[in-house]
Amino acid sequence: MPSMRKIMLSSQDTAIIPNEWYNVVPDLPRQLPPPVDRDENKSSIQLLNQILPKAILKQEFTFQKYTRIPEEVQEIYAQIGRPTPLFRAHGLEKALDYHGKILVKYEGATITGSHKINTAIPQAFYARDEGSSGVVTETGAGQWGTATTVAASLAGITSKVFMVRVSFNQKPLRKQIMELYGGEIVPSPSPETEFGRRVLSQNPDHPGTLGIAISEAVEYALEHGLKYMLGSVFNSVLTHQSVIGLESEKQLEILGETPDVLIGCVGGGSNFGGFVFPLMKKFKDARIYASTASEVPKFSKGEYKYDYVDTAKILPSIKMYTLGSDYVPEKIYAGGLRYHGAAPSISMLVNSGRINSSDMPEDKVIDALKVFARSQGIVAAPESGHAIATAIEYARENREQKETILVNVSGHGLLDMSIFQR
Ligand SMILES: *Cc1c(COP(=O)(O)O)cnc(C)c1O
């Protein structure tokens, strides 16, 4: 055990941070359909081999259940706020007159205010260990970009973030945070890549899309021998996020609680999978709800089929619930939930009926955020507001059941206050 952690944390806290990540793939009821190249003329899988650190590739395709978390990453987890709190939400129970218990796992307590840092850190450290001088990625609203720049800075390597131009113009504070951490932020489409130049030649005022930003980041990484960072959807990312569920398991044991219901929100699925999978293994009878935006109803209205990971069709095609990689969702405040698909492992379990889905409209989400802020004092992220809204609805409909509901609140919403101006 590194001595630094003994200085910073009590022995109980130290014991809560896991030293291995959990990979759900070998525990799924069926074999996971592999990623494939849809276009015979291009090898998107070979592309992944070139732009991802070898350690990440190995974790992406492994059938091993547990992977040791490098000691240095465990150290950094402690510094960025792990273990995050798991507490009983007495205030919310009272506000709802709920007769059972509501427990909250709170990922907003990390230094970047969301769970995204949990995977950014190992990805940046593996890139550095394999001799890379820097990492590249894309970002929409900026949460993933922020986690990337922090992680790169802690690993002592450079970071470059292609940020969708509209967000770049609308959210100058996000850009400033990323620059504070030493990142280089470029509005996308940009003149720095061939793809960006092509888009700009057709429309010099193009507002940008996540798909274009991904294309630019991948091209830039290839061109400059840098590593590309994966924000969600991929198995390796869900594996890193398993720290959420593994910590929760130990915290529940300390509290002597057994959850009957598990709830989380799903964009690409990384906070949900990371939270639910380790717990599902232990609490086999728990009912599970994946909360999505009614405006992006991937599970209730989408199809379970092979589709592209990204709008630009650069990355491979995977089997998942999808609204179509060309789907343009309404502009909701929960930018992180606008993704057209969901991780293959989660999709398989929704398809088999093990995981239920719950669609939440934005007005209900805003109400839920207000109830949560006033009863618990926490301003949750709009994305997390969906999970809270599902929990509130469940509690209201099952008031007398005396069940224990555990909800994962993936981030804080202090940089998303504009949602309350409506
Ligand atoms: C990005 C984000 C999400 C959605 O991403 P997942 O990969 O589905 O977890 C949810 N909540 C917050 C706070 C986010 O920043």
The ligand as a Gaussian input file, in Angstrom:
#p B3LYP/6-31G(d) Opt

LIG

0 1
 C      -21.369000      12.461000     -19.838000
 C      -22.297000      12.366000     -18.718000
 C      -23.332000      11.400000     -18.677000
 C      -23.613000      10.433000     -19.803000
 O      -22.562000       9.581000     -20.151000
 P      -22.539000       8.033000     -19.786000
 O      -21.403000       7.494000     -20.565000
 O      -23.855000       7.444000     -20.192000
 O      -22.335000       7.928000     -18.328000
 C      -24.139000      11.334000     -17.552000
 N      -23.965000      12.187000     -16.520000
 C      -23.003000      13.144000     -16.521000
 C      -22.885000      14.040000     -15.342000
 C      -22.133000      13.263000     -17.617000
 O      -21.177000      14.210000     -17.616000

